[in-house]
C-alpha cells in the first residue's frame, strides 16, 4: 500500500519576467552535486514550487509516507532531439538514493501540464502553468496560444500540439518512447523504483472520447509497454509515422518485467468522474496500474459552473462515483488501481480531502498527494504553509493536513479480504482480515501522531515495534481464522501549526 506525496521541484516549469522569452533555463540546478551533503539551493519566489532536497525526503518519511511520485520533464530529459541529459538522469538517481536511505519507494512520473511551456506566449497564457515536451517536439502549426475559461488546456496551440503528438507527427511519439525506455533501462534493476507513470494527465487535443482513449491513448500505452518490457502485444508496424490502434512496438532491449506501469486515464475523466473509454484490455504485461486523479469538486462540472464543494449538485454519485467506476475499469483491464494525484485547496480539506481519503480506505488503494510544498499565498496546495519569504523552503506543517495525511494504514498484506477504516478525528483504527495459517503477515503502520493503545485478536500472533521517531509497526501473523487489529481512539499529538 503506497501512501506518498508529489514534489514539483524537478519539473521544468517556465519562470521569468518576460513570457516572450519562453526558452529560459530551469530555475533550480539539475546538477546533483548542488544537492550533495545536505545542500539545498535557495528557494525563489519566481517559482511556484521550492527545490526538492534530501531534507524533504526525510520529512516525508517522518509523516509516514512510504513513497514519492517523482515528476520529471521530457524537456529536461531530452532538450535536443536524440540527445539525453545524463546530468538530469543523475539528478533523478540522486533522489532515488535518498528514498532508498529513507526506505521509501519512487514512482517515476513522465509529467506534463498543458503539453509544453513552448506552446507560445499569449495575453492570457501563464507559461508557468505549463510543462512537458521540449521545444523541438512542440508543433503548434501556427495556432494562436490563447486560454479560454481560465483553463490552461483550453488553448488552440495546446490542442494542436497534443494532437500532433498522438498522431506521431515527425516521429515525436517515437522519440518519447525512446526517452521512457532510457529511464527504464537506467533503473530496471532498482527495487526502490516501484514503477513508471508513462504520461501525466493526457489531453486529447482535437480528439473526442472514447475514440481518443481507445484508439490513441491506450494503444500508445501498449506500445510503450511493448518497447520497455518486450511483451510484443501489438501487431508489427512501421515507426516514425502515425501508428493505428492495433500497432505494437519493437522491443527496445530493456526487458524490464519487474516494475509497475502506471496508466493515467484521459484528463477528461477528472471533469466527469466517469470513465471516458470502453475499458478494453491494454496489454498482457501483468504489472499494470490504472492511475486516477481524483479532484471531485475542483475540476468536475460543478466547479466549472461556479458551485462550491459544500453546495455542489455534481457528481451525482458523490465522492464514491469515481472510485466505483474506476474499480470496474481496472478489473476490465486486469490492472490494479492507484490514486496518482489527490489534493484540494486547504480550506476545503475537512470536506474534500477527508472524503477522498475515506473512499480510498474503503477501496483499499493508495495515493500520492499533490503537492508536497508550494510557494504563494494561503491558498497554495502544499502540505506545508508557504514560506514567509524565500529563501526559506517552506513554512510550518499545516496541522489540518497532518491530521488527515499522517494515517494509520496497512503497509502490506496478503489478505484479499482485508478491510480497514481510520478516523482522523479520533485516531481510531480498525482492521479485519480472514487470516489463513502460513499466509504473509499484515503490517500496520501507526504514525507518531497517533497514540492510542494497540490490540489484536482472533487468529493472529501480533507484535509491535516502535521506531526511533515514535511511529509503531504492528506485525500481524495469521495463525488461522479471522483476526483484527485495532488502535483505540486518543487525542492526536499534532506537531503542525
C-alpha positions in Angstrom: 0.0 0.0 0.0 1.7 3.2 -1.2 1.0 6.5 0.6 3.0 9.4 -0.7 3.4 12.9 -1.9 4.4 14.7 -5.1 7.3 17.2 -5.1 7.4 19.6 -8.1 11.0 20.7 -7.8 12.2 18.6 -10.7 9.5 19.8 -13.2 10.6 22.2 -15.9 8.1 25.0 -15.3 8.8 28.3 -17.0 10.0 31.1 -14.7 10.9 34.7 -15.6 9.6 38.2 -16.0 9.0 38.2 -19.8 6.8 35.5 -21.4 8.1 36.4 -24.8 11.2 34.6 -23.8 10.0 31.0 -23.2 13.3 29.3 -23.6 14.8 30.2 -20.2 16.8 27.6 -18.3 15.4 25.8 -15.2 15.4 28.0 -12.1 16.9 25.3 -9.8 20.0 23.4 -10.7 19.8 19.9 -12.2 23.4 19.1 -11.3 23.2 16.6 -8.4 26.4 18.0 -6.9 24.5 21.1 -5.9 22.5 18.9 -3.5 25.3 16.8 -2.1 26.0 16.7 1.6 22.5 18.1 2.5 22.9 21.2 0.4 19.7 22.8 -0.8 19.5 25.7 -3.3 17.8 28.8 -2.1 14.1 28.9 -2.7 12.8 31.6 -5.1 9.6 33.5 -5.3 9.9 33.3 -9.1 8.8 29.7 -8.9 5.5 28.3 -7.5 7.5 25.4 -6.1 10.6 25.2 -3.9 13.6 23.0 -4.8 13.4 19.4 -3.7 16.2 18.3 -1.4 17.2 15.5 0.9 15.6 17.0 3.9 12.3 16.8 2.1 12.6 13.1 1.7 13.4 12.7 5.4 10.4 14.9 6.3 8.1 12.8 4.1 9.2 9.6 5.9 8.6 11.3 9.2 5.0 11.9 8.1 4.6 8.2 7.4 4.8 8.4 3.6 6.4 5.3 2.1 6.5 6.5 -1.5 7.3 9.5 -3.7 5.7 10.2 -7.0 8.6 12.0 -8.7 7.5 14.1 -11.7 10.2 14.7 -14.3 10.1 16.7 -17.6 10.7 15.4 -21.1 12.1 18.9 -21.9 15.0 18.4 -19.4 15.5 14.8 -20.2 15.8 15.3 -24.0 16.4 19.0 -24.6 17.7 18.4 -28.1 16.3 15.6 -30.3 18.2 12.4 -29.8 20.4 14.0 -27.1 19.6 12.9 -23.5 20.8 14.8 -20.4 22.9 12.4 -18.3 23.1 15.2 -15.7 19.3 15.2 -15.3 19.2 11.4 -15.1 21.8 11.6 -12.4 19.6 14.0 -10.5 16.7 11.6 -10.7 19.1 8.8 -9.5 20.1 11.0 -6.6 16.5 11.4 -5.4 16.1 7.6 -5.7 19.2 7.1 -3.5 17.7 9.5 -0.9 14.5 7.4 -1.0 16.4 4.2 -0.5 18.0 5.6 2.6 14.6 6.5 4.0 13.1 3.1 3.0 10.7 4.7 0.5 9.6 3.7 -3.0 9.7 6.0 -6.0 7.2 6.2 -8.9 9.0 8.0 -11.8 6.3 10.1 -13.4 6.7 11.5 -17.0 4.9 14.7 -16.2 3.3 17.3 -18.4 0.7 20.1 -17.9 -0.8 21.7 -21.0 1.6 19.7 -23.1 4.6 22.1 -23.0 5.8 25.5 -21.9 6.8 26.1 -25.5 3.3 26.4 -26.9 3.9 30.1 -27.2 3.0 33.2 -25.1 -0.3 34.9 -25.3 -2.1 37.7 -23.5 -3.9 35.4 -21.0 -1.5 32.4 -21.1 0.5 31.8 -17.9 3.6 29.8 -19.1 4.5 29.0 -15.5 1.5 26.6 -15.5 2.8 24.6 -18.4 5.5 21.9 -18.7 6.3 18.7 -20.6 7.6 18.5 -24.1 10.8 20.2 -25.3 10.6 22.9 -27.9 11.5 20.7 -30.8 8.6 18.3 -30.0 6.0 21.1 -29.7 4.4 21.5 -33.1 1.6 24.1 -33.0 1.3 24.8 -36.7 0.8 28.5 -36.1 -2.3 28.1 -33.9 -2.7 31.0 -31.5 -1.8 30.5 -27.9 -4.8 31.8 -26.0 -6.5 30.4 -22.9 -10.3 30.1 -22.7 -12.4 29.9 -19.5 -9.2 30.1 -17.4 -8.2 26.5 -18.2 -4.7 26.1 -19.4 -5.6 23.1 -21.7 -8.4 25.1 -23.5 -5.8 26.7 -25.8 -5.7 26.2 -29.5 -1.9 25.8 -29.5 -2.2 23.1 -26.8 -4.9 21.3 -28.8 -2.8 21.3 -31.9 0.5 20.3 -30.2 -1.2 17.4 -28.3 -2.9 16.2 -31.4 0.4 16.2 -33.3 1.9 14.1 -30.5 -0.9 11.5 -30.6 -0.6 11.2 -34.4 3.2 10.9 -34.1 3.9 14.0 -36.3 7.5 14.0 -37.4 8.1 10.9 -35.2 7.9 12.8 -31.9 6.0 9.9 -30.2 8.8 7.6 -31.2 11.2 9.9 -29.5 9.1 10.0 -26.4 9.0 6.2 -26.3 12.8 6.2 -26.6 13.0 8.6 -23.6 10.8 6.4 -21.4 12.9 3.4 -22.5 16.1 5.2 -21.4 14.7 5.8 -18.0 13.6 2.2 -17.7 17.0 1.0 -18.8 18.7 3.1 -16.2 16.5 1.9 -13.3 15.4 -1.5 -14.3 17.4 -3.2 -11.6 16.5 -0.7 -8.9 13.9 -2.2 -6.5 13.3 1.1 -4.8 11.6 2.3 -8.1 8.1 1.0 -7.8 7.4 1.7 -11.5 6.9 4.3 -14.2 4.0 6.6 -14.9 4.0 6.9 -18.6 2.1 10.2 -19.3 0.6 12.6 -16.8 -3.0 13.8 -17.4 -3.3 13.0 -21.1 -5.1 15.8 -23.0 -6.9 14.6 -26.1 -6.2 17.6 -28.3 -8.8 17.8 -31.1 -10.0 14.2 -30.5 -13.1 13.2 -28.6 -13.6 10.3 -26.1 -13.9 7.4 -26.2 -12.1 7.4 -29.5 -9.2 9.3 -28.0 -8.6 6.8 -25.2 -9.4 3.6 -27.1 -7.8 4.4 -30.5 -5.0 6.7 -29.4 -4.1 6.8 -25.7 -4.2 3.2 -24.6 -2.7 1.9 -27.8 0.1 4.4 -27.1 0.5 2.9 -23.6 0.6 -0.6 -25.1 3.4 0.5 -27.5 5.4 1.9 -24.6 4.9 -1.4 -22.6 6.0 -3.4 -25.7 9.1 -1.2 -26.0 10.3 -1.5 -22.4 9.1 -5.0 -21.5 9.4 -6.9 -24.8 5.9 -8.5 -24.4 5.1 -7.7 -28.1 1.3 -7.5 -27.8 0.5 -5.3 -30.8 0.8 -6.1 -34.5 4.1 -5.2 -36.2 4.0 -1.7 -37.7 6.3 0.9 -39.1 7.6 3.7 -36.8 8.2 7.4 -37.4 4.7 7.8 -38.7 1.2 7.6 -37.3 0.5 4.1 -35.8 -3.1 2.9 -35.9 -4.6 1.4 -32.7 -3.6 -2.3 -33.4 0.1 -1.4 -33.8 2.6 -2.6 -31.2 6.2 -1.5 -31.0 9.5 -3.1 -31.4 11.4 -4.4 -28.4 14.0 -1.7 -27.4 16.0 -4.2 -25.5 15.2 -3.0 -21.9 13.3 -6.2 -21.0 12.1 -4.7 -17.7 9.4 -7.2 -16.5 9.5 -6.3 -12.8 8.2 -2.8 -12.4 4.7 -1.4 -12.3 3.5 0.5 -15.3 1.0 3.3 -14.2 -1.5 4.3 -16.9 -3.2 7.7 -16.4 -6.8 7.9 -17.6 -7.6 10.7 -20.1 -7.8 14.1 -18.5 -11.5 14.5 -19.3 -12.2 11.8 -16.7 -11.3 14.2 -14.0 -14.0 16.5 -15.2 -16.7 13.8 -15.4 -15.7 11.4 -12.6 -17.0 8.8 -15.1 -15.0 6.5 -17.4 -14.4 8.1 -20.8 -13.3 5.0 -22.5 -14.5 1.4 -23.0 -12.2 -0.2 -20.6 -10.6 -2.7 -23.0 -7.6 -4.9 -22.2 -4.4 -3.0 -22.9 -1.5 -5.5 -22.6 -0.7 -9.0 -21.4 2.0 -7.4 -19.2 0.8 -8.3 -15.6 2.1 -5.4 -13.6 -0.4 -2.7 -14.8 -1.9 0.0 -12.6 -4.8 2.3 -13.6 -3.9 5.7 -12.2 -6.7 8.1 -11.2 -6.5 11.8 -10.5 -9.4 12.4 -8.1 -10.3 16.1 -7.9 -14.0 15.9 -7.3 -15.4 19.4 -6.8 -12.2 21.0 -8.0 -12.1 20.1 -11.7 -15.6 18.5 -12.1 -18.6 20.2 -13.8 -19.9 21.7 -10.6 -16.7 23.8 -10.1 -16.8 24.9 -13.8 -20.3 26.3 -13.3 -19.3 28.1 -10.0 -20.7 25.8 -7.3 -18.8 25.5 -4.0 -18.0 22.0 -2.7 -20.4 22.2 0.1 -23.3 23.1 -2.2 -22.3 21.0 -5.3 -25.0 19.1 -7.2 -22.4 17.1 -9.1 -21.2 14.4 -9.2 -24.5 12.7 -8.7 -22.9 9.7 -7.0 -20.8 11.8 -4.6 -17.2 11.1 -3.8 -17.6 7.4 -4.4 -18.7 7.8 -8.0 -15.2 8.0 -9.4 -14.0 5.0 -7.4 -16.8 2.6 -8.1 -16.5 3.1 -11.8 -12.7 3.0 -11.6 -12.8 -0.3 -9.9 -14.7 -1.7 -12.9 -12.3 -0.1 -15.3 -9.3 -1.6 -13.6 -10.8 -5.1 -13.5 -11.7 -4.9 -17.2 -8.1 -4.0 -17.9 -6.7 -6.6 -15.5 -4.9 -3.7 -13.7 -4.5 -2.6 -10.1 -5.9 0.8 -9.0 -4.0 3.8 -7.6 -4.8 7.4 -7.0 -1.8 9.1 -8.6 -3.0 12.6 -7.6 -5.3 13.8 -4.9 -5.4 17.3 -3.4 -7.6 20.3 -2.6 -7.4 23.9 -1.6 -6.6 23.8 2.2 -9.8 25.5 3.2 -11.7 22.5 1.9 -9.6 19.8 3.5 -12.3 19.0 6.0 -14.7 18.1 3.2 -12.8 17.3 0.0 -9.5 15.7 1.2 -11.2 13.9 4.1 -13.8 12.3 1.9 -11.3 11.3 -0.8 -9.1 9.6 1.8 -12.1 7.8 3.3 -13.1 6.4 -0.1 -9.5 5.3 -0.7 -9.5 3.3 2.5 -12.8 1.7 1.5 -11.4 0.7 -1.8 -8.0 -0.3 -0.3 -6.0 1.8 -2.7 -3.0 4.1 -2.1 -2.5 7.7 -3.1 0.0 10.4 -3.9 -0.8 13.9 -2.6 -0.4 17.0 -4.7 1.6 18.7 -3.7 4.5 18.5 -1.2 5.5 22.2 -0.9 4.3 25.2 -2.7 5.1 28.9 -2.6 2.5 31.6 -2.9 -0.4 32.7 -0.7 -2.6 31.0 1.8 -4.4 29.1 -0.9 -1.4 27.2 -2.1 -1.9 23.4 -2.0 1.3 22.4 -0.2 1.3 20.2 2.8 3.3 23.0 4.5 2.3 26.6 4.8 4.1 28.7 2.2 7.3 30.4 3.4 7.1 33.9 4.9 9.7 34.8 2.3 12.3 32.9 0.3 15.0 31.6 0.7 13.1 29.6 3.3 12.0 26.3 1.7 8.6 26.4 3.4 6.6 27.4 6.5 5.3 25.1 9.2 3.4 21.9 8.6 -0.3 22.5 8.3 -1.9 20.8 11.2 -5.2 20.1 9.4 -3.3 18.3 6.7 -1.1 16.5 9.2 -4.3 15.2 10.9 -5.5 13.7 7.6 -2.3 12.5 5.9 -0.4 11.0 8.9 -2.7 8.0 8.9 -2.8 4.5 10.3 -2.8 2.1 7.3 -1.8 -1.4 6.3 1.6 -1.1 4.7 1.4 -4.6 3.3 -0.9 -7.6 3.4 -1.5 -10.8 1.6 -5.2 -10.9 2.5 -7.5 -10.0 -0.4 -10.5 -9.8 2.0 -8.9 -7.3 4.3 -11.0 -4.3 5.3 -10.0 -1.3 7.4 -11.0 2.2 8.4 -9.3 5.1 10.1 -10.9 8.1 11.9 -8.5 11.1 11.7 -10.7 13.0 14.2 -10.0 10.5 17.0 -7.0 8.4 15.8 -9.2 5.3 16.0 -8.4 2.4 13.6 -10.0 -0.9 12.9 -8.8 -3.7 10.6 -10.4 -7.0 9.9 -9.0 -9.9 7.9 -9.8 -13.5 7.2 -6.4 -15.0 8.0 -5.0 -18.2 6.7 -2.3 -20.1 8.6 1.0 -19.6 6.8 -0.2 -16.5 4.9 2.1 -13.4 4.8 1.9 -11.1 7.8 -0.2 -7.9 7.6 1.9 -4.9 8.5 0.1 -1.9 10.0 1.9 1.5 10.3 0.9 3.8 13.1 2.4 7.4 12.9 3.8 9.1 16.0 0.8 11.5 16.0 -1.5 8.5 16.8 -1.1 7.5 20.5 -3.9 5.1 21.1 -3.4 1.6 22.5 -3.0 -1.2 20.0 -4.8 -4.5 20.3 -5.0 -7.6 18.2 -7.5 -10.5 18.4 -8.6 -13.7 16.7 -6.4 -16.0 14.7 -3.3 -13.9 14.8 0.1 -13.5 16.6 0.7 -9.8 16.9 3.8 -7.9 17.8 4.6 -4.2 17.9 7.9 -2.4 17.1 8.5 1.2 18.0 10.7 3.2 15.7 13.1 6.0 16.8 10.7 8.7 15.5 7.9 7.3 17.7 6.0 5.6 15.0 4.9 2.0 15.5 4.6 -1.0 13.2 2.2 -3.9 14.1 3.1 -7.2 12.6 0.1 -9.4 12.5 1.0 -13.0 11.6 -2.1 -15.2 10.8 -2.4 -18.4 12.8 -5.7 -19.4 11.2 -9.2 -17.8 11.1 -10.4 -14.2 11.1 -8.4 -11.7 13.1 -8.4 -8.0 13.8 -6.0 -5.1 14.6 -7.3 -2.1 16.4 -6.0 1.3 17.6 -8.1 2.9 20.4 -9.2 6.5 20.0 -7.0 9.0 21.7 -6.3 12.7 21.0 -3.6 13.1 18.3 -0.2 14.6 19.1 0.0 17.0 16.1 3.2 19.0 15.5 1.9 21.4 12.8 0.6 24.9 13.2 
